[in-house]
Amino acid sequence: MALARLGHAVTGRLRRPLHLLHPPPPPLTDHHASVAHSFALIHASTRARGFASSPYNAGGVIGYRGRSPVYTVKVLELLFQINHTRSMSTAAQAEPPSLSKAPTPSQTSSKVPLGALKVGMKVVMMSPGFVYEPYSIREPIPFWKSSLPFPNTDPSASFQDRIVRVSSFKLNTKRWFTPSGWRRTKEDVILEMKNAYAVSRLRKKTGYTKKEFYDQAFKIYKEVNTLMARGDTSSLRKILTERMHSTIKNELKKRQSMWSSVHWELVEPAVCIRTLRARMIGLDKNDLDKAFIQLTLEFVTKQKFEAYNTKGEVVSGDKSKEVLVKDIWVFERSLFHPGAYWRVCGRITL
């Protein structure tokens, strides 16, 4: 009943009558039941939201006093919609455009200019532009350790001496019995699994073989160094990624400011070539074939180098001497581009 009186007061101020479905019932003994019943008596177009009951003692709030503690109903938001009226905060909906009417020039100009054609553009990534998880030297933590050399290294050792040396091998406590050793073992296993997975995907998509790839990588290694010695940046663009090509160009500019020309020669065959890391960079988790493969190789070769100034005088190196050089290069190839080939995407300096 208290809420019904509030409705009469509000409608009196608005000078609009309040339509009730039924005359007000007599007061109920239960306060909560009376409040619920008073809300049920309001016209169907009247809505009330956000009310809560809480113990509160204030004269300006609708309340009920009796022997029990005072329970008040705090009306947080009361929206009246009487005689099909609409609240001021309701925005008028725009009428949908008729299908029979042609669009005006102002409407079409906001989307596509008159006389223009919609052309679909497809963006293709030729390279990620970075080296994923670049190789770095990790602290060696062996699984076994021994203070004596391995028995096979001394063929003249007696059988008893061999037994003593084998028994000297013990578990490495740092690797097996420390939290840091457990974490390191876990990391090593994950790294090896990544290597194996990348190589398996590469072999499945391209028929990769280590010997064939090493021969191709060695040719690229020789060609890149030869073109760098000549200063031919335009030919380098074909076998380098965009970012690597920009790096090589900057290096050549610095070199040309110091030396006029250089002589570079590679002594074949290579001393050693080995794979240090294999990684796959996926572009779509739903399509495993849409990915790039990066293989990190270590080249150990013998080279001859000599640099000259503008007068043709030797200022650095000696082409008559062979120098042992170790380089770590990263090769990259796409698995989803037709006609993809290996390119150099980075160099790693340890």
C-alpha positions in Angstrom: 0.0 0.0 0.0 2.9 2.3 0.7 4.1 1.9 -2.8 0.7 2.5 -4.2 0.5 5.8 -2.3 3.9 6.8 -3.8 2.4 6.1 -7.3 -0.6 8.4 -6.5 1.7 11.1 -5.4 4.0 10.9 -8.4 1.1 10.9 -10.9 -0.6 13.7 -9.1 2.5 15.9 -9.7 2.5 14.8 -13.3 -1.2 15.7 -13.5 -2.0 12.3 -14.9 -4.3 9.8 -13.5 -3.0 6.5 -12.2 -5.0 3.5 -13.5 -5.3 0.6 -11.2 -6.7 -2.7 -12.1 -8.5 -3.2 -8.8 -9.3 -1.1 -5.8 -6.6 -1.0 -3.0 -6.9 -4.0 -0.7 -6.9 -3.8 3.0 -3.5 -3.7 4.8 -1.8 -7.1 5.1 -0.2 -8.3 8.3 2.9 -9.4 6.5 4.9 -6.4 5.3 6.8 -8.2 2.5 3.6 -9.7 1.1 1.9 -6.3 1.1 4.8 -4.8 -0.8 4.7 -7.6 -3.4 1.0 -7.2 -3.8 1.2 -3.5 -4.2 3.6 -4.0 -7.1 1.2 -6.5 -8.7 -1.6 -3.9 -8.6 0.3 -1.3 -10.7 -0.8 -1.0 -14.3 0.8 -3.4 -16.8 2.6 -0.6 -18.5 4.3 0.5 -15.3 7.6 -1.0 -14.5 9.8 -0.9 -11.3 13.4 -2.0 -11.2 16.1 -2.1 -8.6 14.4 -2.3 -5.2 15.9 -4.0 -2.1 14.8 -4.5 1.5 17.2 -3.5 4.3 16.8 -2.3 7.9 16.8 1.4 7.8 15.1 4.1 10.0 14.3 7.3 8.1 11.1 9.3 7.8 11.5 10.2 4.2 11.6 6.6 3.0 8.6 4.3 2.5 8.5 2.1 5.6 6.5 0.1 8.0 6.7 0.4 11.8 5.6 -2.3 14.1 6.9 -4.5 16.9 9.5 -6.1 14.5 12.5 -4.1 13.3 11.8 -1.5 10.7 12.0 -2.8 7.2 12.1 -0.3 4.4 11.9 -0.7 0.7 14.3 1.6 -1.1 13.1 2.2 -4.7 16.2 2.8 -6.7 14.5 3.3 -10.1 10.8 3.6 -10.9 9.8 3.9 -14.5 6.2 4.8 -15.2 4.8 4.2 -18.7 1.2 5.2 -18.4 -1.3 5.8 -21.3 1.4 4.5 -23.8 3.7 7.4 -22.9 7.5 7.0 -23.5 10.3 8.2 -21.2 12.5 11.1 -22.4 15.6 8.9 -22.4 14.2 6.6 -25.0 15.7 7.5 -28.4 13.5 7.4 -31.5 14.4 4.6 -33.8 15.2 5.5 -37.4 12.9 4.1 -40.0 14.5 1.5 -42.2 15.2 2.7 -45.8 12.7 1.6 -48.3 14.0 -1.1 -50.7 12.2 0.6 -53.6 14.1 3.9 -53.2 17.4 4.2 -54.9 20.4 5.4 -52.7 21.3 9.0 -52.9 24.7 10.1 -54.1 25.6 11.2 -50.5 25.0 7.6 -49.3 27.0 6.0 -52.0 29.9 8.4 -51.6 30.5 7.4 -48.0 31.2 3.8 -49.1 32.5 3.6 -52.7 33.0 6.5 -55.0 30.8 6.6 -58.1 32.5 4.8 -61.0 34.9 3.0 -58.8 35.2 -0.8 -58.5 35.7 -2.9 -55.4 39.0 -4.7 -55.7 40.0 -7.4 -53.2 43.5 -7.2 -51.8 45.3 -10.2 -50.5 48.3 -9.6 -48.2 50.9 -12.4 -48.3 53.7 -12.6 -45.7 57.0 -13.4 -47.3 59.0 -13.6 -44.1 58.3 -13.1 -40.4 61.2 -10.6 -40.2 62.9 -12.0 -37.1 64.8 -15.0 -35.8 62.6 -17.1 -33.6 64.4 -18.2 -30.4 68.0 -17.5 -31.6 70.6 -20.0 -30.7 72.8 -19.3 -27.6 75.4 -21.3 -25.8 74.0 -23.1 -22.7 76.1 -24.2 -19.7 76.9 -27.8 -20.1 75.5 -30.0 -17.3 76.4 -33.6 -18.0 74.3 -36.5 -16.7 77.4 -38.4 -15.5 80.7 -37.3 -14.1 84.0 -39.0 -13.3 87.4 -37.9 -12.1 89.1 -40.6 -14.3 89.3 -40.7 -18.1 87.0 -43.0 -20.0 88.5 -46.6 -20.1 88.5 -46.9 -23.9 91.0 -44.0 -24.2 93.8 -46.1 -22.8 94.0 -49.4 -24.7 97.0 -50.6 -22.6 95.0 -50.5 -19.4 94.5 -53.8 -17.6 91.0 -55.3 -17.0 91.1 -54.4 -13.3 92.0 -50.8 -14.2 89.1 -50.7 -16.6 86.7 -51.9 -13.9 87.9 -49.2 -11.5 87.5 -46.5 -14.1 84.0 -47.6 -15.0 82.9 -47.7 -11.3 84.2 -44.1 -11.0 81.3 -42.8 -13.1 78.6 -41.4 -10.9 75.4 -39.5 -11.3 75.8 -35.7 -11.6 74.1 -34.5 -8.5 73.5 -31.0 -9.9 71.6 -32.5 -12.9 69.6 -35.2 -11.0 69.0 -33.9 -7.5 68.6 -30.1 -7.6 65.6 -28.0 -8.7 67.8 -26.1 -11.1 69.0 -29.4 -12.6 65.4 -30.6 -13.0 64.4 -27.3 -14.7 67.4 -27.6 -17.0 66.5 -31.2 -18.0 62.9 -30.1 -18.7 64.2 -27.2 -20.9 66.6 -29.5 -22.8 63.8 -32.0 -23.5 61.5 -29.2 -24.8 64.2 -27.8 -27.0 64.9 -31.1 -28.6 61.2 -31.8 -29.2 60.9 -28.4 -31.0 63.9 -29.3 -33.2 62.5 -32.7 -34.0 59.0 -31.4 -34.8 60.3 -28.6 -37.1 62.4 -31.1 -39.0 59.6 -33.6 -39.3 57.2 -31.0 -40.7 59.9 -29.8 -43.1 60.6 -33.4 -44.3 56.9 -34.1 -44.8 56.2 -31.0 -46.9 59.5 -30.6 -48.9 61.2 -34.0 -48.7 64.1 -32.5 -46.7 67.3 -34.4 -46.4 70.3 -33.2 -44.4 72.9 -33.8 -47.1 71.0 -32.0 -49.8 70.2 -29.1 -47.5 73.9 -28.8 -46.4 75.0 -28.7 -50.0 72.5 -26.0 -50.8 73.2 -24.0 -47.7 77.0 -24.1 -48.4 76.4 -22.7 -51.9 74.3 -19.9 -50.5 77.0 -19.2 -47.9 79.6 -18.9 -50.6 77.4 -16.8 -52.9 76.5 -14.3 -50.2 80.1 -13.8 -49.1 81.2 -13.4 -52.8 78.5 -10.8 -53.6 79.3 -9.0 -50.4 83.0 -8.8 -51.4 81.9 -7.3 -54.8 79.4 -5.0 -53.2 76.5 -6.3 -55.3 73.5 -5.5 -53.2 71.0 -6.0 -56.0 71.9 -9.7 -56.5 71.9 -10.2 -52.7 68.2 -9.3 -52.6 67.2 -12.7 -54.1 68.9 -14.9 -51.4 68.3 -12.6 -48.3 65.1 -11.7 -46.5 64.1 -8.0 -46.5 65.4 -7.3 -43.0 68.7 -9.2 -43.6 69.2 -7.3 -46.9 68.8 -4.0 -45.1 71.4 -5.1 -42.5 73.9 -6.2 -45.2 73.5 -2.9 -47.1 74.3 -0.9 -44.0 77.4 -3.1 -43.3 78.6 -2.6 -46.9 78.3 1.2 -46.6 80.4 1.2 -43.5 83.0 -1.1 -45.1 83.2 1.1 -48.2 83.9 4.1 -46.1 87.1 2.4 -44.7 88.2 0.2 -47.6 88.0 0.7 -51.4 87.8 -3.0 -52.2 88.3 -6.4 -50.7 89.5 -9.8 -51.8 87.6 -12.8 -50.4 88.2 -16.5 -51.2 86.7 -19.7 -49.7 88.8 -22.8 -49.4 86.6 -25.8 -50.2 85.4 -28.1 -48.9 84.0 -26.8 -45.5 85.7 -28.1 -42.4 82.4 -28.7 -40.6 78.7 -27.9 -41.0 76.2 -28.8 -38.3 72.7 -27.9 -37.4 72.3 -26.1 -34.1 68.6 -25.4 -34.0 65.4 -25.9 -35.9 62.3 -23.9 -35.3 58.8 -23.6 -36.9 56.9 -20.3 -36.9 53.2 -21.0 -37.4 50.8 -18.4 -38.8 47.5 -20.2 -38.3 46.8 -22.7 -35.5 44.2 -24.4 -37.6 46.5 -24.9 -40.6 49.9 -26.4 -39.6 51.2 -26.1 -43.2 50.9 -22.3 -43.1 54.3 -21.8 -41.4 58.0 -20.9 -41.8 60.9 -23.1 -41.0 64.2 -21.6 -39.6 67.3 -23.7 -39.5 70.4 -22.4 -37.7 73.7 -23.8 -39.1 77.3 -23.5 -38.0 79.9 -23.2 -40.7 83.6 -23.8 -39.9 85.6 -23.0 -43.0 89.0 -21.8 -44.2 89.0 -18.4 -45.9 91.4 -15.9 -47.4 90.9 -12.2 -47.0 92.6 -9.0 -48.0 91.4 -5.3 -48.0 92.7 -2.4 -50.1 92.5 1.4 -50.0 91.8 3.8 -52.9 95.4 3.5 -54.0 95.3 -0.3 -54.2 97.5 -0.8 -51.2 96.9 -3.6 -48.7 95.5 -2.2 -45.5 94.2 -5.4 -43.8 94.5 -9.2 -44.2 96.7 -11.4 -46.3 95.3 -13.5 -49.1 98.2 -15.9 -49.0 97.2 -17.2 -45.6 94.2 -19.3 -44.7 92.2 -18.3 -41.7 89.8 -20.6 -39.8 86.4 -18.9 -39.6 83.3 -19.9 -37.7 79.9 -18.4 -38.7 76.4 -19.1 -37.5 73.7 -18.3 -40.0 69.9 -18.8 -39.9 68.2 -20.1 -43.1 64.5 -19.6 -43.6 61.9 -21.2 -45.9 58.2 -21.0 -46.3 56.0 -24.2 -46.3 53.0 -22.7 -48.1 54.4 -20.4 -50.8 54.6 -22.1 -54.2 58.2 -22.2 -55.4 59.6 -21.3 -52.0 63.4 -21.6 -51.5 65.9 -21.1 -48.7 67.1 -17.6 -47.9 69.3 -16.2 -45.2 67.3 -14.4 -42.5 69.9 -13.7 -39.8 73.4 -14.2 -38.4 74.2 -14.9 -34.8 77.3 -13.7 -33.0 78.3 -15.5 -29.9 
